[in-house]
Amino acid sequence: NRKYICYYPGCTVIATNYNEYITHRKTHGQPLIYECRVPGCGRTFNHRTSFCSHIQTHQPKHQCKNCGKLFCRNNILQKHNKHCGTPLR
């Protein structure tokens, strides 16, 4: 059971299917805007791909084995690893 959340700022609608979501989305009468609902963030995006990339910043999955720092993307961790020499305690 997939749910389709409307990320328009201030909207709390959650559609139960894609067609219902598309129909609802048109009620806003403006270009689609995605709003990050993580407390304290509130950033908005015009494109779903940008929004999805941003959401990953709130869910870091890649951890440095030396210092323990978390990163949202593996390529950023790899850059960090080149300069990190602090062993994890």
Secondary structure, DSSP 8 states (H G I E B T S, - for coil): ---EE--STT---EESSHHHHHHHHHTT-S---EE--STTT--EESSHHHHHHHHHHTS--EE-TTT--EESSHHHHHHHHHH------
